[in-house]
Amino acid sequence: MDLAFTDDQASLRDLAKQIFIGYCTDDRLRALEESGAAFDPELWAELARAHLLGFGVPEDLGGNGGGIIELCLLLEQAGRAAAPVPLWAALVGGTLPLAMYGTEEQKARLLQPMIEGGSVVTFAFEEPNVRDPLAPRAAARIEGDEWRIDGVKVHAPAVAQAARVIVPAAAADGIGLFLVDPSAPGVTVSEQPNTAAEPLSQIELYGVRIVDADVLLAPDARAAFEIILDHAQVGLCALQLGLAEHALRLTAEYSSGREQFGRPLASFQAVQQRAADAYIDVEAMRWTMWRAAWLLSEHRPATDEVLEAKYFAAEGGHRVLAAAQHLHGGIGVDMTYPLHRYTFMAKQAELTLGGATEQLAKLGDRMAAI
């Protein structure tokens, strides 16, 4: 495993960092929160102008090339800034699957507007009371010359900005992946409150008609869906890493400047030990995530490594943000101080990943089966 980034990857990281620093100031994010908005169209347009929405798309289709490594670099910077844009949903959950498994017609129709920031393709993989996305209850069957889909999906991100939503459904020959128009007849979208106050939606599908042009074609749809899930989960680990990194940095700055008993808070041994443990967690999150991302980028088996990255992102993220809240004391729960954004977003990411215990159980099952 080569731990060094290329010059192009470093330039991507630095450009993204510069844009997020410019747009995600505390005053600007607070004004957005007070307005009730959870999406910043100006930041999204700037990312499109910088051509940062084209990663994961081959250059011959108008993109920047690259793949999960570049997307994780971008998502890490978005996490550091608590950026109110659907990068994870749109790029890892929409653009990348389309670039990997879309038909030529789908790529020509959908990818360019996404790269230009004019539209989004997102995903709806979760279902109520279904733990395994690979066993969906949503059903698809052929009726005449169209597909009919029935089912319910939950916790779908960025549906309000989406032109299409990737929906997995059980078909006669396995799993099918369908591009659903959220405004189509038979589709009902309702908002779901969540920890991070980001726009998540429940999608009810009753008699929704899908033409063949909106079916993702893959030699093995189940295997393709597993790969899509792995990429999406590692991308969320990268976002969680950025959130935890910046929360720890906020904590270091605050404890260095805050005095207690005539001394900086950071000079107390207990504070140093708690911050050191948080630093170890951040580094564990970093290198397990990059290990899994690198394996995926090399098209190698990565099931165990993805589970490990998810474990450290869930457990490490939980511990780092708990330490940050604790070491900030009362100011940590002040909604005019930026830490609350990172706490809420990290908790939502932890829940979306499935929690740490579930990942350990899955790893244990795999070890027991050897």
Protein Blocks (a to p, Z undefined) as FASTA:
>chain_A
ZZbdcfklmmmmmmmmmmmmmmmcfklmmmmmmnopabdfklmmmmmmnopmmgoiafkl
opngjjfklmmmmmmmmmmnopabfkklmmmmmmmmmmmmpcfklmmmmmmmmmnopacc
dddfbcghiablklcfbdcddehjbccdedddehiahklmpcbdcdddddfklcaddddd
fkbghiacdddddfkopacdddddehiacdfklcccdfblmlmmmmmmmmmmmmmmmmmm
mmmmmmmmmmmmmmmmpcgehiafklpmklmmmmmmmmmmmmmmmmmmmmmmmmmmnopa
fklmmmmmmmmmmmmmmmmmmmmmmmnmmmlmpckbfklmmmmmmmmmmmmnnpjklmmm
mmmmmmmmZZ
